[in-house]
C-alpha cells in the first residue's frame, strides 16, 4: 500500500496511541469550537490561554514529511515486547498549521533565555487511575525553528484519530513527539521527569548486548527525538515469486531532514557488491526519496538489500541489531527482502 502513492492517505496511515481520547477515535475532524491551548512556564506573561479557532485566521505553512513510530522495525530486533512493527509504522504525509513562533509573536510572548525545552501535553487521559499521563519535552530550538500547531493533514481538516483538531508537529522527529490533541505547552529549563519521557521513549547512550537489562534515566539515555536514516524495499514484496529477466526493484529512503540523502545502494549478493539506485530529490528534506533500479535476474533465490547514506556521512549498519535496546526503538539497519525468481 505504501508503494501506491507518494502521499500516504489517512485511511492507510498507521495509528499508534499511548493514551486515547473518546472524541478522537474517529477518521472525521474534531470541532475546533471550545478547544483551548495553554502556554506557561518561563515566559512573559507567565500564562497565556487562547482558543484554537483563532489559528484559522493566521497564515499556515505546510510540510511534506515522514511520520514514523519510533518502534517501526521492532520485529527486526527479535523477541522484544511491544507492537510488532515491520515497516508499516511509517508514512509520508503533508501537515499544515501555524508556526509556534508566529503564535508567540501574535500574543507578544517573551521566552526566557534559560528555556531549553518545550514540554507538550494533550487532552488524552492516562489509561488508569494509577497510570501516568503522557507528555514529552522537545528542544526549544527545534520547535521554534520548524514546529507548527497542525490543523490539516493532506489538505483536509486533521482527523481525530491522527490528533485533531490540533497536533504539535515538528518535522524530522519521531511520531511520539508529535503530540496529539494538544492542550498545553510548557517552557522549561530541563526535560520532563514524566514516565513516558524519562524512562520509556528513550534509547541508551551505550551499546547493549541483546537481552541485557537496563534501567533508563535522564542521565544514561536520550529521548527518541530524531528519525534515523532508513531505506525500504517496497517492490517486490517479501516472498514474491518473479519471472526471470528484467526486474524493477523500488522503494523509499529518508532521514531526519538535517542533510540530504545522497545515495541508495542495492545488493543482491549479501553485500559483496552494490549498485546505486536512481532517485528523485524531493522538495522537502523531511519527506521520503523514491528510488528504483533495474536488475537482470536469473532463476534462483535472492535476498535483496537496500542501504542509504546521507550528506552527513551517516549510513545504515548492515546489521541493525548493533543498536539493540530493550524497547526496540529506532531500527535503522539495512532492509532485506527475500524473493524467488523462476
Secondary structure, DSSP 4 states (H G I P E B T S, - for coil): -TTT-SSPPTTTS----SS--GGGSSSSBPP-TT-EEEEEESEESSEEEEEGGGGGGS--EEEEEEEE-TTTTHHHH-S--S---SS-SEEEEEEEEEEHHHHHHHTTPEEPTT--EEEEEESPPPSSTTSPPPEEEEEHHHHHHH-EEEEEETTEEPBGGGTTT-EEE-TTB-GGGS-SSEEEEEEESS----HIIIIISEEESS---TT------TTTEEES-BPPPEEEEEESPTT-EE-SEEEEEEEEEE--SSS-EEEEEEESSTTSS-EEPEEPPPS-TTSPEEEEEEEEE-SEEEEEEEEEEETTS-B--SSGGGG--TT-----SPEEEEEEE-
